[in-house]
Every structure is written in structure tokens, then in C-alpha cells.
Amino acid sequence: MFIINCPYCGARDQTEFSCHGEAHIARPEETEKLTDEQWGDYIFFRQNPKGLHYERWVHSHGCRRWFNALRNTVTDEIFATYKVGEARPVLPEQNAGEAPS
């Protein structure tokens, strides 16, 4: 187990949280004009990188609020948590133009 820092109520045990996949996914505009293949791509296909990844989390057994996290999928280390709508954090070793997926 590890500790996750909820941006709303502070550090809590990971068992209070649920991960819901990739963060920063934009819903397509004019969904009625999408083909079945395009809609399927939006619904089902996500990045699944080995390493740094932006994810959506919910504090399901706490404040019940959604937030984003930058997590290493190999080590489970969480580098940052931040509220939905806030800018993605950039790690010092990243160049300004680069961001993990």
C-alpha cells in the first residue's frame, strides 16, 4: 500500500481511492457525426504506457472528488496530484515542450 495526496483533503491511504484511467481526454465535438469506428476509438482506446502517465482518480471513500495524478505505472510512484482543470505538472527532467502521455 502507499499514500496518495488528495488535493482536497490531504494524504490518505490508497485503499480510499479508485483510478479511472487516462486523464485529459477530450470528448469529441459533434458526436452525432462520428462514424462507429471513430466513436469506438474514443470510447475504448487509451494509451497504456510503461512509465509516466496522467490518470484520473476519485477519492471514493473520502471527499468523493475527482482529481488527476501523474503516476509511474512501473513503480506506482505518484509524482503529483492536482485538481481537474489545473495545468499538468511538468517534472524538472522534462523539457518545456515535452510531456509524458
N, C-alpha and C positions, 0 to 999 in steps of 0.2 A: 504494500500500500504506500501511497505517497500523499502529500498535501497539495491542494490546489487553492490558489488565492482568488477567491471570488471578488470581482471588482466592486461589488455592492456591500458584502458583509464580512470580508476578510478570509483568512486562512482556515480551511476546513479539510477534513479527511476526504479522500477521493470517492469513498462509498456514497457520499451525498450528491454526487454529480453524474450526469449522463452525457456522453459525447454523441453528437448527431451529424457527424460528417464534415465535409469541406465547407469552409466559410467563404464569404464574399462571392456567392453565386448569384448572378443577376437573372431575375426571371425575364424570359423573352417578352418583348412587347408584341402586341397583336397576335396572341397565341392562336386565334382562330385561323390565321393564315399559314400556320406551320404545317408541314407535312407530318404524317405519322412518324416517319424516321427522325425528323428534326425534334419533334416532341419527345420521342423515346430517348434521344441523345440527351436532352435536357433533364429528363426525369431520372434516368438510370446511370449515365456515365459520369464518373467523377475521377479526379486524379487520386492516385493511391501511392504517393511517393515513399521511398525509403529515405528517411531523414526529416528535415524540417517541413512542417505542414501547418497551414492555418486551418483551424477547426472551429465549429460551433458547439458550444456546451450549454447545458442548463443546470442550474443548481436545484435539482428536482426534489431534494429532501432538505431544503433550506428556504431561501427567499423566492425560489421558482423563477428567477430571471434568467434570460439568455445573455450570453457573452461569448466572445471569441478568445481563442488561445493559440499561441504559437508553440507547437509541441514537436519534439523529435520522436518520430514513430518507431525508431530503433531502440532508444534508451528510455522512452517515456518521460524524459525531462521536459518540463514546461518552462519555456524561456520568458513568456509574458502572457498575461491575461488582460483583456481590455473590453470595454463596453461596445456593444453593437453600434455602429455609426462613427466610432473613433477611428483614427488613422491606424493602419497596420504598423506595428513596431518594426524597426529596422535594426538588426544586430550590428554591432561595431565592425565585424569582419566582412559585412556585405558592402558592396559599392552602392552608392545612392541610387543608381539605375537598376540594380538587381534586387529581386525579392524572391524568397522561396515560394514554391507553388502552394 
